[in-house]
Amino acid sequence: MGESVNVVPLAGMSLTETEDLLAQKKIERRHGRRILYWIYKKGIRTFSEINDIPKEVLSVLSECFSTGLSEPVSNVASSDGTVRYLFTTEKGLLHESVFIPEGQRETVCISVQSGCRMGCRFCATGQNGWRGNLSAGEMVNQVVSLPHKVTHVVLMGMGESGDNIDEVIKALKVLTAEWGMAIGKSRVTVSTVGIAPAVKRLLEETECNITLSLYSPFPDERREAIPAETAWPYKDSLNLMKTSRADRYRRFTVAYVMIKGKNDTDKHLEELKRLLSGSGIRVNLLPYHRPGTDGDYSSDSETMMRFKHLLVTSGVGASVRKSRGLDIEAACGMLAAGRTKQT
Ligand code: SF4
């Protein structure tokens, strides 16, 4: 993000970490909260933009730290209002976020890694490999540095949260803390393929919503599409979610990408009902956005609506997610930073 090696970026830091860093530079700890306000709430790029902290403090700040924030390098807008942003890190790791306006709700979907090493078959990101982890600051930057007011954040862009869990948890704290961005915990959702130790940490250390990417309730079939099933059986994560008390502010969801003839049969429906009945876990049915290589097609909307109806009438909450940003390759499973269709 443009800073030299000796300069510490503050974006991603907690209040205590910031105060400790300031104290090391003989700056009074009380300035920490104000500095974070300017970074997380005002999105400043340089400390010279701060107007309520003494000049001599700002001069030390500029010498030793950077804000850690940087603008997107490009963006492309969809006809439906969705905007896909491309960011890069100091090390040149490309990553994308997607802004999705819908009435009063303004959601940003952010990346947690540049690429992904999970290799899910239905996802363009997974098919393009992994280039590196993003820091908490680089995650937060994808929210702070957008030219939009954001009401909801979903960590469902590039990368697997469980594969970068320390930084993801740090970012969640910044996004929700009153000294950070102060976004309501119920408005922040983390998606995962279900790396059980990471899910356990999300349950214990955060109060955000969790979405488990399922694909199929049958482990053998799931393994074909989500190779992580081999090391991390989804049932372990699902059981953790089932036994954790989800209060009314915290939502657990299963994301179910529907592929025609593969995972949209009555057998799948019955198993989903059996697994989720009485658990309070909802199902979000997603259309498949073909990466273009495997000859698979999305289930049609009639099949998806029938699935939803039969889940709901059996007592399992369910919804069908609308595709957004299809024309700019910003819909679910389509992010692959580095393509040419960017302005
Ligand atoms: S679906 Fe998520 S975990 Fe799977 S390859 Fe894509 S980005 Fe990675």
Boltz pocket constraint, residues with backbone or C-beta under 6 A from the ligand:
constraints:
  - pocket:
      binder: B
      contacts: [[A, 115], [A, 116], [A, 117], [A, 118], [A, 119], [A, 120], [A, 123], [A, 124], [A, 125], [A, 126], [A, 127], [A, 157], [A, 158], [A, 159], [A, 160], [A, 193], [A, 213], [A, 333]]
      max_distance: 6.0
